[in-house]
Amino acid sequence: YFSNKEYEGCIIDLEILSKVYELNIIILDKDKRIQNNNIRYNIIKNKNSIYYICIYRSKIQTKNVYNIIVKKNKFIFKLKDFTPKFTENILKID
């Protein structure tokens, strides 16, 4: 299903994955951020988790494409892995 080339992905699938894998998911909207010079995002919170993954969503033709963000070969993060500006502005944590 997820590995099928025809799979387009949607927010509901990410909400299910958040519950199943006990992850917080941050979705950055790539196209809108670039066009408006403003970060657009959604956060799917899992109150049982201290772990985060970041995904950026872009549009290719008429399809949404989701890609995971990796930093230093790591794609699961804790709060300490984010910059203070990111945790304050995106996650709204001081």
C-alpha positions in Angstrom: 0.0 0.0 0.0 2.5 2.7 1.1 5.2 1.3 -1.2 2.9 1.3 -4.2 4.0 3.9 -6.8 0.4 4.9 -7.2 -0.1 5.8 -3.5 -0.6 9.5 -3.0 -0.7 9.8 0.8 -3.0 11.9 2.9 -3.2 13.5 6.4 -5.4 10.7 7.7 -2.7 8.1 6.9 -0.2 10.2 8.8 -2.6 10.4 11.8 -2.9 6.6 11.8 0.9 6.2 11.6 1.3 8.6 14.5 -0.9 6.4 16.7 0.5 3.1 15.5 4.2 4.1 15.9 3.7 6.5 18.7 5.3 9.5 16.9 4.6 13.2 16.7 4.6 14.2 13.1 5.5 17.7 11.8 4.4 18.4 8.3 6.0 21.4 6.6 4.3 22.7 3.5 7.1 23.2 1.0 5.3 25.0 -1.8 3.5 27.6 0.4 6.6 28.3 2.5 8.6 29.2 -0.6 5.8 31.2 -2.4 4.8 33.3 0.6 8.1 33.4 2.5 6.0 32.0 5.4 6.3 28.6 7.0 3.0 26.7 6.8 2.8 23.5 8.9 0.6 20.9 10.6 1.5 19.0 13.7 0.0 15.6 14.5 0.6 15.2 18.2 0.8 11.9 20.0 0.7 12.7 23.7 2.4 9.3 24.5 5.5 10.1 22.6 8.7 12.1 23.0 9.8 11.4 19.4 9.2 13.5 16.3 9.5 13.0 12.6 9.5 15.9 10.1 7.9 15.6 6.7 7.7 18.1 3.9 4.8 18.1 1.5 5.1 19.4 -2.0 2.9 19.3 -5.0 4.0 17.8 -8.3 1.5 18.6 -10.9 -1.8 17.8 -9.1 -0.5 15.2 -6.6 0.8 15.8 -3.0 4.2 14.2 -2.4 5.4 13.6 1.1 9.1 13.2 1.9 10.8 12.6 5.2 13.4 15.0 6.4 16.7 13.4 7.4 19.6 15.1 9.3 22.9 13.4 9.9 21.4 10.0 8.9 18.7 10.5 11.5 14.9 10.8 10.9 13.5 10.3 14.4 14.2 13.3 16.7 13.7 14.4 20.3 13.1 18.0 21.3 16.7 18.5 22.1 17.6 17.8 18.4 15.7 20.9 17.2 17.0 24.4 17.4 15.5 26.7 20.0 13.9 28.9 17.3 12.2 25.8 15.7 10.8 24.6 19.0 9.5 28.0 19.9 8.1 29.0 16.5 6.8 25.7 15.1 6.3 23.5 18.2 5.3 26.4 20.4 7.4 25.2 23.3 9.5 27.7 25.3 
